[in-house]
Amino acid sequence: MDPAPGGSNLAGVRHIILVLSGKGGVGKSTISTQIALALRQAGKKVGLLDVDLCGPSIPRMLNAQGQDVHQCDSGWVPVYVDQEKSVSLMSIGFLLERPDDAVVWRGPKKNALIKQFVCDVAWGDLDFLIIDTPPGTSDEHISTVDALRPFNPMGAILVTTPQAVSIGDVRRELTFCRKMALPVVGIVENMSGFVCPHCTECTNVFSKGGGEELARHAGVPFLGGFLTASDVCRPGFM
């Protein structure tokens, strides 16, 4: 990634990756968390930004609920999940008075907070910043990509599940990326199968192979598939 504009809180971030999907409930937050933890295990310093304002899941994913966000001279200090400060988080979930509070905002207020998250979080030096996004291709996605454009994001990882209804929505997300000139790093197929914890038999609850077929049709890399109820993923991911 080319050097970012001087004086920015993202100036010390080497690579920015967005996790996108046109479909809700496919596991974007789970995949974002797993990518961040895999990078940490590889010795990288990682930030995880949750811009899903109406359904912030990242604090729960990393058992960081109830943490407070503080201010410093450079802006908001992210929440760290370990003593080494190798994984840092920012989410609207840290700013709500109660965890059950609903964010009932119109588009302009959401867009303003997204831009503030991008510009006003003091990430420091990071190898990777992973951005967990809401489903769809609306104002929030446009605001996120536009705010990140000066920092030359590495690209987007698209998450789908195998069935046709999810594939159709992710196909539209591919179109969004192309219209926004956002490179696609590849496609991940989540919930590729359910592994029984007793007999280890894998059942294709949501069919199979839809993500791989979409990647082949779109001419983008297929990064692999995750199995539900198992830590095992198909060879090829990451």
N, C-alpha and C positions, 0 to 999 in steps of 0.2 A: 504494500500500500504506500502511495506517495505521502510525503510529509503533510500533516494537517496544518491548517492556518495557525500561526503563532498565537499564543495567549489563550487558546481554547482548552476546555477541560478534556477534550478528546485528543489533544495533541500527543499524549503519551500512549495512545491505543494503537497497536500495530495492525490488527485485523478486526473488522466488524462483520458479523454474520447475522442475518435476519432469519427467523423461523416463521414460515407463513403457511397458511392453508385457507382455501375458500370455505372449508367445511368446519363447523364447530364440533367439538367432542372427539377429534381424531388423535389427540395426545400431543399437541404442540408444546404445552408446558412440560410434559413428561420428557419429550425428546430434548427440549432446550436444557432441562436440568441434567439429563444424562450426558449430553454433549459437554456441558460445563464441567461435570465431575470427571469425565474421561480425559478432558484436557488438563484438569488439575492433576490427575493421576500421572499424566505424561510430563509433569513438571512445569506446566504453564500457569501463568497468573491470569485469572479469568474474572470478568464482570458479567453479571446477568441482569438485564434491564427488562422489566415487565411493563409493557405498554398496553396490556389488556385491562383497560380502566374499569370495565363493568364486571369482569370476572377474574380478578387477580389471584393466581394460584401459586406463584413462585414462593411466597413466604411459607406456605404450608408444605410445599414440596421439599423445602430444605429445613423444615422445623424451626423457622425463624419468626413465627407469629409473635406479635406483641413487642417486637423490638422498636426502639425509637430512632427517628432520623434527626440528626443534629446539623447545625449550620457551622460553617467555617468561612474563612475569608474568601475561599474559592467557590463557595456554594454549599450544596447539600453533601454531607458525608454519607457514603453508602453503608449499608449494614454488612458486617463481615460474619461469615459462618464458621471461621476457624481462627485459631490464635495466630497462625502464620499469615493471615489476611490474604490467602491465595484465591479465595472466592468472595466476591463482593456483590451485593444485591441492591436494587432499587425497585420499588413497587408502590403503587398507590395504596396497597394493603397496609403499608407502614404509616400512612397518613390519616387513616380513618379512625374516628374516635372509638367505634365498636366494630368488631369483625363482621357483624351482620348488616352494617350500613350499606345501603344501595347508592350507587353513583348515578343520580338522575340529572344528567347534564346534556345540554345541547352541544352540537358539533363544535362551535367556536371555542367553548370552554375546554372541551376535551383536547382540541388541537393545541391550545395554548399550553396545557400541562405537558403534552407530549414534547413540545419544543423546549419546555423548561427542563424536562427530564434529560433531553439530549444535550442541552447547553450548560445546565447548572449543577450537575452532579460531579463532585471532585473524585474522579476515578483514579487519578494518579497514573502510574505506568502499568499497562495491561498488555498481555500478549493477544488476548481475544476479548471482545465484547459481544456477547450473545444477546439478541433482542427477541423476546417472546411477544408475539403480536396477537390481536384478536382475530377471529375469523372474518373473511370478507375481503372486499377490495374498495373500501369507502374512504371517507375523509381522513380517518385516523391513519390509514396506511399511506395515503398520499402525503400527509403531514410528516410522518416518520421518515419516509424515503427522501422527501425534499430537505428535511432538516439534516439528514446524514450525507446528502450528496457532496458537500464540500470536503468530506473526509474519505471519499472514495471507498464505500463499503465493498468488502470482498464479494458479497453476493447473498443469495437466499437459498435456504434449504426448505423444500416444500414437503409437507407431511400429508399423507393420505392413508386411508384404510382401503382394503381391496375391493369393496363393493362398488357397483356402477354409480350410485348416487354421490359417493364421495369423489370418485374419479372425475365426474363431470364438473364438480365445484373446483377441484384442483386444476383442471384444464383451464378454467377461467382465471385462476391465479397465475398460471403460466403466461396467459395473455397480458395480465396486469404487469408482470415483471418485464415483459418485452416492451410494452408501451412506456414504462417508466425507465427503460434502459438499465434495469437492475439485473446483473448476471445471475444465472441459476447454477448454484453449486451442484445440486442434484436433488433427487427425490428419495424420500424414506417411506416405506410401507409399514405402518404401525398395525398392530393387531393382526398380523399375518396368520396367526393360528393360536389356538388355546392348548397349552400343554397341561394335561392332567397331572396334578401333584402326586397322585398315587401310582398310576401305571405309566406315566410319561408319554402316553399316546398323544399325538398332535392332531387336533380337529380344526378344520378350516371353517370356523363359524361364519366368517364374512366372505366366503369364497377365497380365492387366492390369485396372486399374480397380476392384479390390476395395476399396482404401482409400477411394477417392472415393465408391463406392456405400455403404460403411459410414458415412461421415461424413454423407451425405445421409439415410440411414435413421435415424441417431441424432440428427440435427438439430444437428450441431456443425460448425465450419468445417473445410474440407479445405485444408491448408496447401500441398500440392503433392507431387510425386513426384521421387525421386532416381533417376538412371540409373546403373547399375553401369559402371565403367571409363570414366567421363566426369565432367568437372566441371560439366556442364550439368544443370540441373534444370528441370522444367516451370515455366512462368510461374505466379506466384502464391505461391511459397514465400517467407515472411518479407517 
